[in-house]
Amino acid sequence: MFRPESHGLSPDFRLTKFSTLRVYSEQLGDKDVKEKNEPEDGVGIGLDSSVIALKHDLFLVQSVDFFYPLIDDPFMLGKIALANVVSDVFAVGATEIDQIKLIVTAPTEFTEKEREVVVPMVMKGFLEAAKECKAPVKIGSIAENPWCIIGGAASAVCHRSELIMPYNAQEGDAIVLTKPLGTQLATNAYIWMNEKSENWTRLQERFNAADIEETYRIALESMCRLNKTGAELMRRHHAHAATDVTGFGIYGHAENLASFQSAE
């Protein structure tokens, strides 16, 4: 686990304190998305990347994504950010990323020491995780900002036959999860435990510290793991449709798959 004092920071340094909202990211609701998209524009919340037609049956898949600190370890946060950025590209069947761009901002509330330590660690984690993609990474914006933001953009060029869109689900299809659900709950519970908050007092009625630490470890491993293998497997087994499960939860994304399913 991350120990801030080992990096010359105050023992009470918590990166999550620089996050205004402890959620994956604040997003428009399903109703808002549907109102802002025409039917031919896509499928709303089920498609977080853009799929643009090029020549010769090729398509450009692009995704831009970012979030705020949901854990206190800057290096692990960087790895999670990379996995999050490329996830939407893998979700439409792409298995090779052609280019990645890193975007990170340091909050204005950071001290000079915190900025010198945390930002390079976040970048190191992002670049380390990107090695598995075997794609060039460009360092984009690195600036001060009222909030701590980490994310970036990912691009891939695919043939039409490689795409797996979220609107092709068939009646009778089984939903296969490639990762466990509940990572947000696991990270929140870990924070509540360390802060000894009122929420932790209630959690203690059913869970002990070892339970919370174990679920937190599992959540970190899951969030850092790329969906590349999942994309390869769903192409190998001819999946009809796919989506990544993020800000709208399993209900929002599964509902979208169901509403666009086509019956034979």
Residue frames relative to the residue before (quaternion, step in Angstrom):
aa qw qx qy qz dx dy dz
M 1.0000 0.0000 0.0000 0.0000 0.00 0.00 0.00
F 0.5857 -0.6096 0.4171 0.3337 3.56 -1.15 0.67
R 0.0725 -0.7740 0.6288 0.0168 3.57 -0.90 1.02
P 0.3623 -0.7830 0.4581 0.2140 3.61 -0.23 1.24
E 0.6330 0.5530 -0.3459 0.4171 3.60 1.01 -0.74
S 0.5964 0.5722 -0.3597 0.4331 3.60 1.19 -0.47
H 0.7258 0.3796 -0.2180 0.5307 3.57 1.28 -0.33
G 0.6287 -0.5787 0.3217 0.4079 3.56 1.22 0.44
L 0.5376 0.6056 -0.4082 0.4214 3.57 1.27 0.31
S 0.6463 -0.4993 0.3994 0.4165 3.54 -1.28 0.27
P 0.5689 -0.6204 0.4125 0.3482 3.63 -0.97 0.77
D 0.7161 0.4318 -0.2572 0.4844 3.59 1.14 -0.56
F 0.3602 0.7288 -0.5069 0.2866 3.62 1.22 0.32
R 0.0252 0.7790 -0.6246 0.0485 3.55 -0.91 0.99
L 0.3835 -0.7451 0.5004 0.2178 3.58 -0.51 1.18
T 0.6259 0.5641 -0.3347 0.4219 3.58 1.08 -0.70
K 0.5615 0.5980 -0.3965 0.4123 3.60 1.20 -0.31
F 0.6637 0.4821 -0.2985 0.4879 3.56 1.26 -0.33
S 0.5628 0.5405 -0.3979 0.4825 3.56 1.25 0.43
T 0.4160 -0.7340 0.4806 0.2392 3.57 -0.62 1.15
L 0.7916 0.1297 -0.0440 0.5954 3.56 0.98 -0.93
R 0.2988 -0.7586 0.5506 0.1792 3.57 -0.84 0.94
V 0.4278 0.6250 -0.5283 0.3837 3.49 0.47 1.29
Y 0.6937 -0.4687 0.3292 0.4368 3.56 -1.25 0.37
S 0.6777 -0.3560 0.2161 0.6061 3.55 1.01 -0.89
E 0.4786 -0.6607 0.4884 0.3098 3.53 -1.08 0.65
Q 0.0051 -0.8231 0.5663 -0.0431 3.56 -0.68 1.05
L 0.5954 -0.5298 0.4570 0.3948 3.50 -1.30 0.32
G 0.5084 -0.6365 0.4816 0.3233 3.55 -1.10 0.60
D 0.6989 -0.4699 0.3394 0.4191 3.54 -1.29 0.35
K 0.6449 0.5305 -0.3208 0.4470 3.57 0.96 -0.88
D 0.6568 0.5126 -0.3123 0.4564 3.58 0.96 -0.88
V 0.6484 0.5268 -0.3205 0.4466 3.58 0.96 -0.87
K 0.6821 0.4957 -0.2957 0.4490 3.56 0.86 -0.97
E 0.6422 0.5237 -0.3285 0.4532 3.58 1.08 -0.69
K 0.7240 0.4408 -0.2363 0.4751 3.58 1.12 -0.64
N 0.7112 0.3890 -0.2503 0.5294 3.60 1.28 -0.04
E 0.3667 -0.6798 0.5864 0.2440 3.52 -1.04 0.79
P 0.6645 -0.5265 0.3348 0.4114 3.64 -1.08 0.54
E 0.7046 0.4685 -0.2867 0.4493 3.58 0.94 -0.80
D 0.5434 0.6395 -0.3989 0.3696 3.59 1.24 -0.20
G 0.7312 -0.3533 0.2665 0.5191 3.60 1.10 -0.41
V 0.6129 -0.5774 0.4134 0.3464 3.52 -1.19 -0.53
G 0.5932 -0.6195 0.3731 0.3538 3.58 1.07 0.64
I 0.8700 -0.0644 0.0488 0.4863 3.55 -0.88 -1.01
G 0.6129 0.5810 -0.3589 0.3975 3.60 1.15 -0.33
L 0.7602 0.2863 -0.1654 0.5593 3.59 1.22 -0.25
D 0.0907 -0.8350 0.5425 0.0113 3.57 -0.09 1.31
S 0.6723 0.4156 -0.3028 0.5325 3.59 1.26 -0.09
S 0.4122 -0.6731 0.5422 0.2881 3.55 -1.24 0.36
V 0.1517 -0.7685 0.6181 0.0659 3.56 -1.02 0.88
I 0.0451 -0.8425 0.5339 -0.0563 3.55 -0.24 1.34
A 0.4086 -0.7242 0.5044 0.2327 3.58 -0.77 1.05
L 0.1335 -0.7588 0.6346 0.0616 3.55 -1.02 0.93
K 0.6936 -0.4291 0.3362 0.4710 3.61 -1.15 -0.47
H 0.8421 0.2524 -0.1605 0.4488 3.54 -1.39 0.30
D 0.6543 -0.5540 0.3021 0.4168 3.59 0.98 0.90
L 0.4827 0.6298 -0.4577 0.4011 3.57 1.15 0.61
F 0.1546 -0.7834 0.5981 0.0685 3.55 -1.19 0.65
L 0.3069 -0.7167 0.5974 0.1881 3.54 -1.15 0.75
V 0.1181 -0.7805 0.6127 0.0396 3.57 -0.71 1.12
Q 0.0331 0.8105 -0.5806 0.0699 3.57 -0.68 1.10
S 0.0208 -0.7874 0.6161 -0.0029 3.53 -1.12 0.73
V 0.0775 -0.7564 0.6482 0.0410 3.55 -1.08 0.82
D 0.1475 0.8022 -0.5604 0.1437 3.57 -0.66 1.05
F 0.0606 0.7802 -0.6213 0.0405 3.55 -1.19 0.56
F 0.0387 -0.7827 0.6177 0.0653 3.54 -1.29 0.22
Y 0.5429 -0.6030 0.4843 0.3273 3.52 -1.37 -0.01
P 0.6905 -0.4810 0.3119 0.4412 3.63 -1.17 0.31
L 0.0615 -0.7963 0.6014 0.0199 3.57 -0.74 1.05
I 0.7312 0.2084 -0.1881 0.6217 3.56 1.38 0.02
D 0.5398 -0.6599 0.4286 0.2990 3.59 -1.25 0.33
D 0.6094 0.5586 -0.3507 0.4401 3.60 1.22 -0.33
P 0.3648 -0.7698 0.4768 0.2167 3.65 -0.37 1.19
F 0.6468 0.5257 -0.3288 0.4440 3.61 0.95 -0.83
M 0.6831 0.4676 -0.2823 0.4848 3.57 0.88 -0.93
L 0.6019 0.5563 -0.3560 0.4490 3.59 1.08 -0.68
G 0.6386 0.5268 -0.3202 0.4606 3.57 1.03 -0.78
K 0.6519 0.5065 -0.3118 0.4704 3.58 1.01 -0.80
I 0.6452 0.5119 -0.3149 0.4718 3.56 1.00 -0.84
A 0.6344 0.5448 -0.3299 0.4381 3.58 0.99 -0.84
L 0.6477 0.5108 -0.3235 0.4636 3.59 0.95 -0.83
A 0.6567 0.5099 -0.3130 0.4591 3.58 0.89 -0.92
N 0.6479 0.5218 -0.3058 0.4631 3.56 1.06 -0.77
V 0.6526 0.5336 -0.3140 0.4368 3.58 0.94 -0.87
V 0.7594 0.3857 -0.2141 0.4782 3.60 0.85 -0.93
S 0.4842 0.7081 -0.4224 0.2928 3.61 1.21 -0.37
D 0.6762 0.5048 -0.3041 0.4421 3.60 0.90 -0.88
V 0.6160 0.5248 -0.3447 0.4757 3.59 1.17 -0.53
F 0.6573 0.4939 -0.3031 0.4818 3.58 0.96 -0.85
A 0.6215 0.5956 -0.3372 0.3811 3.59 1.07 -0.73
V 0.7144 0.3970 -0.2692 0.5095 3.62 1.16 -0.34
G 0.7120 -0.4965 0.2467 0.4309 3.57 1.21 0.45
A 0.4941 0.6374 -0.4501 0.3833 3.60 1.21 -0.12
T 0.1579 -0.8057 0.5652 0.0801 3.58 -0.94 0.81
E 0.7295 0.3212 -0.2096 0.5663 3.58 1.29 -0.20
I 0.2379 -0.7576 0.5943 0.1276 3.57 -0.80 1.04
D 0.3038 -0.7882 0.5114 0.1577 3.59 -0.81 0.97
Q 0.8090 -0.0526 0.0461 0.5836 3.59 1.07 -0.61
I 0.1137 -0.7790 0.6156 0.0338 3.55 -1.12 0.80
K 0.1187 -0.7765 0.6152 0.0671 3.54 -1.09 0.73
L 0.2746 -0.7706 0.5599 0.1314 3.56 -0.93 0.96
I 0.0250 -0.7699 0.6376 -0.0051 3.56 -0.98 0.92
V 0.1290 0.7868 -0.5927 0.1143 3.59 -0.75 1.03
T 0.0900 -0.7830 0.6132 0.0535 3.56 -1.06 0.75
A 0.3138 -0.7242 0.5852 0.1863 3.55 -1.13 0.76
P 0.4541 -0.6968 0.4708 0.2942 3.62 -0.76 0.93
T 0.5672 -0.6185 0.4293 0.3339 3.56 -1.06 0.73
E 0.6158 0.5577 -0.3437 0.4378 3.59 1.21 -0.40
F 0.4791 0.6555 -0.4468 0.3757 3.61 1.24 -0.16
T 0.3957 -0.6398 0.5906 0.2921 3.54 -1.17 0.59
E 0.6738 -0.4791 0.3509 0.4398 3.58 -1.23 0.25
K 0.6472 0.5220 -0.3137 0.4585 3.58 1.00 -0.84
E 0.6546 0.5115 -0.3142 0.4595 3.58 0.91 -0.88
R 0.6503 0.5119 -0.3137 0.4654 3.56 1.00 -0.83
E 0.6761 0.5072 -0.2939 0.4464 3.60 0.93 -0.89
V 0.7077 0.4443 -0.2542 0.4870 3.58 1.11 -0.66
V 0.7447 0.4659 -0.2436 0.4112 3.56 0.69 -1.14
V 0.6784 0.5154 -0.3166 0.4170 3.61 0.74 -0.98
P 0.6777 0.4646 -0.3210 0.4710 3.66 0.80 -0.81
M 0.6341 0.5274 -0.3417 0.4505 3.62 1.04 -0.68
V 0.6255 0.5221 -0.3307 0.4763 3.58 1.03 -0.78
M 0.6683 0.5011 -0.2943 0.4644 3.56 0.91 -0.94
K 0.6368 0.5337 -0.3262 0.4508 3.58 0.98 -0.83
G 0.6576 0.5060 -0.3067 0.4663 3.58 0.97 -0.85
F 0.6370 0.5325 -0.3140 0.4605 3.57 0.99 -0.88
L 0.7042 0.4660 -0.2646 0.4657 3.58 0.84 -1.03
E 0.6146 0.5466 -0.3445 0.4525 3.59 1.06 -0.71
A 0.6852 0.4764 -0.2809 0.4740 3.58 0.90 -0.93
A 0.6344 0.5613 -0.3272 0.4188 3.58 1.09 -0.71
K 0.5169 0.6583 -0.4165 0.3549 3.60 1.18 -0.43
E 0.6295 0.5506 -0.3346 0.4343 3.57 1.07 -0.74
C 0.6431 0.5220 -0.3187 0.4608 3.58 1.18 -0.55
K 0.2256 -0.8039 0.5126 0.2001 3.57 1.24 -0.49
A 0.5064 0.6126 -0.4326 0.4257 3.54 1.01 0.90
P 0.5394 -0.6160 0.4502 0.3563 3.61 -1.06 0.61
V 0.2041 -0.7730 0.5920 0.1020 3.56 -1.04 0.83
K 0.1660 -0.7694 0.6111 0.0840 3.55 -0.82 1.03
I 0.3645 -0.7127 0.5557 0.2245 3.55 -0.97 0.89
G 0.1988 -0.8088 0.5467 0.0861 3.55 -0.50 1.18
S 0.8408 -0.1255 0.1196 0.5129 3.54 -0.89 -0.96
I 0.0531 0.7384 -0.6714 0.0341 3.56 -0.99 0.95
A 0.2454 0.7893 -0.5097 0.2388 3.55 -0.15 1.26
E 0.5538 -0.5624 0.4785 0.3848 3.53 -1.34 0.10
N 0.0040 -0.7835 0.6168 -0.0760 3.51 -1.10 0.78
P 0.5973 -0.5614 0.4026 0.4075 3.64 -1.06 0.44
W 0.7748 0.2673 -0.1407 0.5553 3.60 1.16 -0.58
C 0.4487 -0.6402 0.5447 0.3035 3.54 -1.26 0.43
I 0.0310 0.8080 -0.5825 0.0833 3.58 -0.55 1.20
I 0.0033 -0.7838 0.6207 -0.0176 3.56 -0.99 0.86
G 0.3467 0.7237 -0.5358 0.2626 3.55 -0.85 0.93
G 0.0930 -0.8094 0.5750 0.0746 3.53 -1.10 -0.64
A 0.4599 -0.6484 0.5269 0.3007 3.53 -1.27 -0.48
A 0.1021 -0.7797 0.6156 0.0518 3.55 -1.19 0.63
S 0.0908 -0.7985 0.5948 0.0189 3.57 -1.07 0.81
A 0.0337 0.7745 -0.6311 0.0269 3.54 -1.18 0.68
V 0.2481 -0.7364 0.6083 0.1619 3.56 -1.16 0.63
C 0.0205 -0.8198 0.5697 -0.0532 3.58 -0.70 1.14
H 0.4665 -0.6157 0.5460 0.3244 3.52 -1.30 0.37
R 0.6654 -0.5189 0.3597 0.3982 3.56 -1.15 0.61
S 0.6693 0.5314 -0.3010 0.4232 3.60 0.96 -0.87
E 0.6446 0.5372 -0.3181 0.4413 3.59 1.22 -0.38
L 0.6036 0.6147 -0.3502 0.3678 3.58 1.14 -0.54
I 0.0783 -0.7469 0.6593 0.0364 3.53 -1.13 0.82
M 0.1213 -0.8449 0.5205 0.0227 3.54 -0.11 1.32
P 0.5691 -0.6418 0.3966 0.3272 3.61 -1.12 0.58
Y 0.6671 0.5186 -0.3176 0.4303 3.62 1.18 -0.14
N 0.6075 0.5761 -0.3588 0.4127 3.62 1.19 0.32
A 0.2987 0.7665 -0.5206 0.2286 3.61 1.17 0.38
Q 0.2706 -0.7675 0.5659 0.1321 3.57 -1.05 0.83
E 0.5825 -0.5650 0.4463 0.3772 3.55 -1.15 0.58
G 0.7724 0.3062 -0.2468 0.4987 3.57 -0.82 1.02
D 0.4540 0.6802 -0.4569 0.3498 3.61 1.24 -0.09
A 0.3300 -0.7078 0.5863 0.2153 3.57 -1.16 0.64
I 0.3669 -0.7066 0.5589 0.2318 3.57 -1.07 0.75
V 0.1121 -0.7915 0.6003 0.0255 3.57 -0.74 1.11
L 0.2235 -0.7692 0.5869 0.1184 3.57 -0.75 1.06
T 0.2735 -0.7753 0.5471 0.1572 3.59 -0.81 0.97
K 0.7630 0.1893 -0.1313 0.6040 3.58 1.31 -0.20
P 0.5405 -0.6084 0.4534 0.3636 3.61 -1.15 0.49
L 0.4453 -0.6690 0.5255 0.2792 3.56 -1.20 0.54
G 0.6969 0.5348 -0.3285 0.3471 3.57 -1.31 0.15
T 0.3360 0.7664 -0.5004 0.2222 3.61 1.16 0.30
Q 0.6253 0.5385 -0.3480 0.4449 3.60 1.03 -0.70
L 0.6445 0.5099 -0.3151 0.4747 3.57 1.00 -0.81
A 0.6512 0.5271 -0.3150 0.4460 3.58 0.99 -0.84
T 0.6867 0.4655 -0.2904 0.4768 3.59 0.92 -0.86
N 0.6320 0.5244 -0.3348 0.4620 3.59 1.01 -0.73
A 0.6490 0.5245 -0.3172 0.4506 3.58 0.93 -0.90
Y 0.6397 0.5244 -0.3222 0.4604 3.58 1.03 -0.78
I 0.6468 0.5042 -0.3113 0.4801 3.57 1.01 -0.81
W 0.6499 0.5192 -0.3177 0.4553 3.59 0.91 -0.91
M 0.6420 0.5298 -0.3231 0.4503 3.58 0.99 -0.82
N 0.6937 0.4748 -0.2808 0.4631 3.58 0.88 -0.93
E 0.6991 0.4460 -0.2648 0.4922 3.57 1.11 -0.66
K 0.2878 -0.7735 0.5033 0.2562 3.57 1.32 -0.29
S 0.2036 0.8191 -0.5027 0.1871 3.53 0.99 0.94
E 0.7022 -0.4387 0.3466 0.4408 3.54 -1.35 0.07
N 0.6134 0.5513 -0.3461 0.4473 3.58 1.07 -0.70
W 0.6440 0.5154 -0.3194 0.4666 3.58 1.04 -0.76
T 0.5941 0.5660 -0.3603 0.4437 3.57 1.06 -0.69
R 0.6801 0.4714 -0.2843 0.4842 3.57 0.98 -0.84
L 0.6424 0.5343 -0.3240 0.4437 3.59 1.01 -0.79
Q 0.6132 0.5903 -0.3423 0.3978 3.57 1.07 -0.74
E 0.5492 0.6162 -0.3967 0.4016 3.55 1.21 -0.35
R 0.7969 0.2579 -0.1255 0.5317 3.59 1.18 -0.53
F 0.7907 0.2417 -0.1168 0.5503 3.60 1.15 -0.52
N 0.2814 -0.7334 0.5856 0.1999 3.55 -1.21 0.51
A 0.7340 -0.4326 0.2860 0.4386 3.58 -1.30 0.15
A 0.6317 0.5417 -0.3368 0.4405 3.59 1.01 -0.75
D 0.6162 0.5426 -0.3401 0.4586 3.59 1.05 -0.74
I 0.6869 0.4919 -0.2801 0.4557 3.56 0.86 -1.02
E 0.6622 0.5089 -0.3078 0.4558 3.59 0.94 -0.86
E 0.6525 0.5131 -0.3140 0.4608 3.58 1.02 -0.77
T 0.6730 0.4732 -0.3051 0.4796 3.60 0.90 -0.86
Y 0.6117 0.5435 -0.3442 0.4604 3.59 1.10 -0.69
R 0.6479 0.5178 -0.3157 0.4610 3.59 0.95 -0.88
I 0.6543 0.5078 -0.3025 0.4717 3.57 0.97 -0.90
A 0.6457 0.5285 -0.3160 0.4514 3.58 1.00 -0.85
L 0.6495 0.5135 -0.3221 0.4590 3.59 0.94 -0.85
E 0.6551 0.5105 -0.3151 0.4593 3.58 0.90 -0.92
S 0.6637 0.5138 -0.3021 0.4519 3.56 0.96 -0.87
M 0.6976 0.4830 -0.2815 0.4482 3.58 0.85 -0.95
C 0.6662 0.4967 -0.3005 0.4681 3.60 1.14 -0.58
R 0.6145 0.5791 -0.3466 0.4086 3.58 1.15 -0.54
L 0.4169 -0.7208 0.5001 0.2377 3.56 -0.81 1.02
N 0.4507 -0.6797 0.5138 0.2663 3.55 -1.22 0.56
K 0.3023 0.7836 -0.4903 0.2328 3.57 1.27 0.32
T 0.6665 0.4925 -0.3074 0.4676 3.60 0.89 -0.90
G 0.6273 0.5387 -0.3296 0.4556 3.56 1.02 -0.78
A 0.6484 0.5136 -0.3121 0.4673 3.57 1.01 -0.83
E 0.6542 0.5115 -0.3115 0.4620 3.58 0.98 -0.83
L 0.6766 0.5018 -0.2947 0.4513 3.58 0.96 -0.86
M 0.6838 0.4761 -0.3188 0.4518 3.59 0.90 -0.80
R 0.6150 0.5057 -0.3587 0.4872 3.60 1.15 -0.41
R 0.6408 0.5360 -0.3226 0.4450 3.56 1.01 -0.84
H 0.7722 0.3353 -0.1690 0.5125 3.56 0.99 -0.86
H 0.4885 -0.7247 0.3959 0.2820 3.57 1.26 0.49
A 0.0664 0.8082 -0.5755 0.1060 3.58 0.75 1.06
H 0.4534 -0.7037 0.4832 0.2565 3.57 -1.04 0.78
A 0.8063 -0.0241 0.0815 0.5853 3.57 0.96 -0.87
A 0.0333 -0.7988 0.6007 0.0070 3.57 -1.22 0.44
T 0.0188 0.7626 -0.6465 -0.0096 3.53 -1.32 0.36
D 0.3571 -0.6790 0.5674 0.2990 3.57 -1.15 0.38
V 0.3563 -0.7315 0.5466 0.1983 3.57 -1.10 0.71
T 0.1324 0.7966 -0.5744 0.1342 3.56 -0.43 1.23
G 0.8944 0.0525 -0.0394 0.4424 3.55 -0.80 -1.05
F 0.7185 0.4326 -0.2626 0.4771 3.61 1.08 -0.56
G 0.4908 -0.7013 0.4121 0.3123 3.58 1.28 0.10
I 0.7140 -0.4561 0.3189 0.4248 3.54 -1.33 0.20
Y 0.6415 0.5371 -0.3425 0.4274 3.60 0.96 -0.77
G 0.6885 0.4955 -0.2935 0.4408 3.58 0.80 -0.98
H 0.7157 0.4483 -0.2612 0.4676 3.57 0.86 -0.93
A 0.6550 0.4976 -0.3180 0.4715 3.60 1.00 -0.77
E 0.6169 0.5430 -0.3426 0.4552 3.58 1.04 -0.75
N 0.6437 0.5235 -0.3194 0.4577 3.55 1.03 -0.78
L 0.6289 0.5212 -0.3294 0.4736 3.59 1.00 -0.79
A 0.6809 0.5010 -0.2890 0.4493 3.57 0.91 -0.94
S 0.6817 0.5104 -0.3015 0.4289 3.58 0.91 -0.88
F 0.7403 0.3802 -0.2217 0.5082 3.59 1.16 -0.51
Q 0.3958 0.7292 -0.4860 0.2747 3.58 1.22 0.13
S 0.2389 -0.7599 0.5884 0.1387 3.55 -1.17 0.60
A 0.3082 -0.7578 0.5495 0.1695 3.57 -0.86 0.96
E 0.4713 -0.6695 0.4911 0.2975 3.56 -1.03 0.76
